[in-house]
Amino acid sequence: MTDRKDIEKLIGRVALGDKTALTVLYDATNGKLFSICLRVLKSRPEAEDALQDVYLRIWAKADRYQVTGHSPMTWLITVARNLAIDRLRARKSNHVDLDSVGELVEKRPGPEATSIATSEQRRISTCFEELPQDRADAVRAAYLDGATYQALADRFDVPLNTMRTWLRRSLISLKECLSR
């Protein structure tokens, strides 16, 4: 893949209206940006449309990119993520309740997706087992059940800042475990 300086140069050339640079930038970055759009939108056709809009936006706003020492991919990913979120919000505001029109479609994952999900579930469960039980319970309550930090602090009889520290450190531990 193209390195950081190459991407910065390409963005600079795009800002000057260089269509060839946009093509090269697209070739170097479309896989990553498409995966961002797909992760947010969860629909391949929508993600493909969003990706096209991402590059139109990059073309229009490349002159706003500033070399700050951060990865230029961070800027590109932010553009893609924000555009995908905008599309998701627009979709939700135009949402039609399928139950009201009698078109409820059941979607079940296929065997491959089920197998992958089961494997990932085992990995996550194993990582949760490495946490102390109270920390694991707090993480589940906060991020799966939607409990507030204050409610968790009260439930576990610890100060609010202690609960925040528990959650932050637990997430770091889980991330490290999952990356092994």
C-alpha positions as CSV (number, residue, x, y, z in Angstrom):
1,M,0.0,0.0,0.0
2,T,1.0,3.6,-0.5
3,D,2.8,5.1,2.5
4,R,1.7,8.2,4.5
5,K,3.8,10.7,2.6
6,D,2.5,9.4,-0.7
7,I,-1.1,9.8,0.4
8,E,-0.4,13.3,1.7
9,K,1.1,14.2,-1.7
10,L,-1.8,12.7,-3.5
11,I,-4.3,14.7,-1.4
12,G,-2.3,17.8,-2.2
13,R,-2.4,17.0,-5.9
14,V,-6.2,16.3,-5.7
15,A,-6.6,19.8,-4.0
16,L,-5.0,21.2,-7.1
17,G,-7.5,19.5,-9.4
18,D,-5.4,16.6,-10.5
19,K,-7.8,13.8,-11.6
20,T,-5.0,11.3,-12.0
21,A,-4.0,11.8,-8.4
22,L,-7.6,11.1,-7.4
23,T,-7.6,7.9,-9.3
24,V,-4.3,6.8,-7.7
25,L,-5.6,7.9,-4.2
26,Y,-8.8,5.8,-4.9
27,D,-6.8,2.8,-5.9
28,A,-4.7,3.1,-2.7
29,T,-7.5,3.7,-0.2
30,N,-10.8,2.5,-1.5
31,G,-10.6,-0.9,0.3
32,K,-10.3,0.7,3.7
33,L,-12.8,3.4,3.1
34,F,-15.3,0.9,1.7
35,S,-15.0,-1.2,4.8
36,I,-15.7,1.8,6.9
37,C,-18.9,2.6,4.9
38,L,-20.0,-1.0,4.9
39,R,-19.5,-1.3,8.7
40,V,-21.6,1.7,9.3
41,L,-24.3,1.1,6.7
42,K,-24.4,-2.7,6.8
43,S,-25.6,-2.8,3.1
44,R,-23.2,-3.4,0.3
45,P,-25.1,-1.4,-2.3
46,E,-25.5,1.6,0.0
47,A,-21.8,1.4,1.0
48,E,-20.8,1.4,-2.7
49,D,-22.9,4.5,-3.3
50,A,-21.5,6.1,-0.1
51,L,-17.9,5.3,-1.3
52,Q,-18.6,7.2,-4.5
53,D,-19.8,10.2,-2.6
54,V,-16.8,9.9,-0.3
55,Y,-14.4,10.5,-3.2
56,L,-16.6,13.3,-4.5
57,R,-16.3,14.9,-1.1
58,I,-12.5,14.3,-1.0
59,W,-12.3,15.9,-4.5
60,A,-14.3,18.9,-3.2
61,K,-12.6,19.3,0.1
62,A,-9.0,18.2,-0.4
63,D,-7.8,21.7,-0.1
64,R,-9.0,21.7,3.5
65,Y,-6.7,18.8,4.4
66,Q,-3.7,20.0,6.5
67,V,-0.6,18.1,7.2
68,T,-0.6,17.9,11.0
69,G,1.6,15.0,11.7
70,H,-1.4,12.7,12.0
71,S,-1.9,10.0,9.4
72,P,-3.7,11.3,6.3
73,M,-5.7,8.0,6.4
74,T,-7.3,9.4,9.6
75,W,-8.7,12.4,7.6
76,L,-9.9,10.1,4.8
77,I,-11.5,7.7,7.3
78,T,-13.2,10.6,9.0
79,V,-14.7,11.8,5.7
80,A,-15.9,8.3,4.9
81,R,-17.3,7.6,8.4
82,N,-19.1,11.0,8.7
83,L,-20.7,10.6,5.2
84,A,-21.8,7.0,6.0
85,I,-23.3,8.2,9.4
86,D,-25.1,11.0,7.6
87,R,-26.6,8.5,5.1
88,L,-27.6,6.2,8.0
89,R,-29.3,9.1,9.8
90,A,-31.1,10.0,6.6
91,R,-32.2,6.4,6.1
92,K,-33.6,6.3,9.7
93,S,-35.5,9.5,9.2
94,N,-37.1,8.1,6.0
95,H,-37.7,4.7,7.6
96,V,-41.0,3.0,6.8
97,D,-42.2,0.5,9.3
98,L,-42.4,-2.8,7.4
99,D,-44.9,-4.3,9.8
100,S,-47.4,-1.6,8.9
101,V,-47.3,-2.6,5.2
102,G,-47.2,-6.3,6.0
103,E,-43.7,-7.0,4.5
104,L,-41.8,-8.5,7.4
105,V,-38.8,-10.4,6.0
106,E,-36.9,-12.8,8.2
107,K,-33.2,-12.6,7.8
108,R,-31.0,-15.3,9.2
109,P,-27.3,-15.6,8.9
110,G,-25.9,-18.4,6.8
111,P,-23.8,-21.3,8.1
112,E,-20.5,-19.5,7.4
113,A,-21.6,-16.3,9.3
114,T,-23.0,-18.4,12.1
115,S,-19.7,-20.3,12.4
116,I,-17.6,-17.1,12.4
117,A,-19.9,-15.5,15.0
118,T,-19.7,-18.6,17.2
119,S,-15.9,-18.5,17.0
120,E,-15.8,-14.8,17.8
121,Q,-18.2,-15.3,20.7
122,R,-15.8,-17.9,22.2
123,R,-12.9,-15.5,21.9
124,I,-14.8,-12.7,23.6
125,S,-16.0,-15.0,26.3
126,T,-12.5,-16.3,27.0
127,C,-11.2,-12.7,27.2
128,F,-14.1,-11.8,29.6
129,E,-13.0,-14.7,31.8
130,E,-9.6,-13.1,32.2
131,L,-11.2,-10.0,33.9
132,P,-12.2,-10.1,37.6
133,Q,-15.9,-11.0,37.8
134,D,-17.0,-7.6,39.1
135,R,-15.2,-5.8,36.2
136,A,-16.7,-8.2,33.6
137,D,-20.1,-7.7,35.0
138,A,-19.7,-3.9,35.0
139,V,-18.5,-3.9,31.3
140,R,-21.5,-6.1,30.3
141,A,-23.9,-3.9,32.1
142,A,-22.4,-0.7,30.7
143,Y,-21.9,-1.7,27.1
144,L,-24.5,-4.4,26.5
145,D,-27.3,-3.4,28.8
146,G,-26.8,0.4,28.6
147,A,-26.3,1.0,32.3
148,T,-25.0,4.5,33.2
149,Y,-21.7,5.0,35.0
150,Q,-23.5,6.4,38.0
151,A,-25.9,3.4,38.2
152,L,-22.9,1.0,38.0
153,A,-21.0,3.0,40.7
154,D,-24.0,2.7,42.9
155,R,-24.5,-1.0,42.1
156,F,-20.9,-1.9,42.8
157,D,-20.6,0.6,45.7
158,V,-17.6,2.4,44.3
159,P,-17.0,6.1,43.5
160,L,-18.0,7.2,40.0
161,N,-14.4,7.9,38.9
162,T,-13.4,4.4,40.1
163,M,-16.1,2.9,37.9
164,R,-14.9,4.9,34.9
165,T,-11.4,3.6,35.6
166,W,-12.6,0.0,35.9
167,L,-14.4,0.3,32.6
168,R,-11.5,2.0,30.8
169,R,-9.0,-0.5,32.0
170,S,-11.3,-3.5,31.4
171,L,-11.8,-2.4,27.8
172,I,-8.0,-2.0,27.3
173,S,-7.5,-5.5,28.7
174,L,-10.2,-6.9,26.4
175,K,-8.7,-5.2,23.4
176,E,-5.3,-6.6,24.2
177,C,-6.7,-10.1,24.7
178,L,-8.6,-10.0,21.4
179,S,-5.6,-8.8,19.5
180,R,-3.5,-11.9,20.6
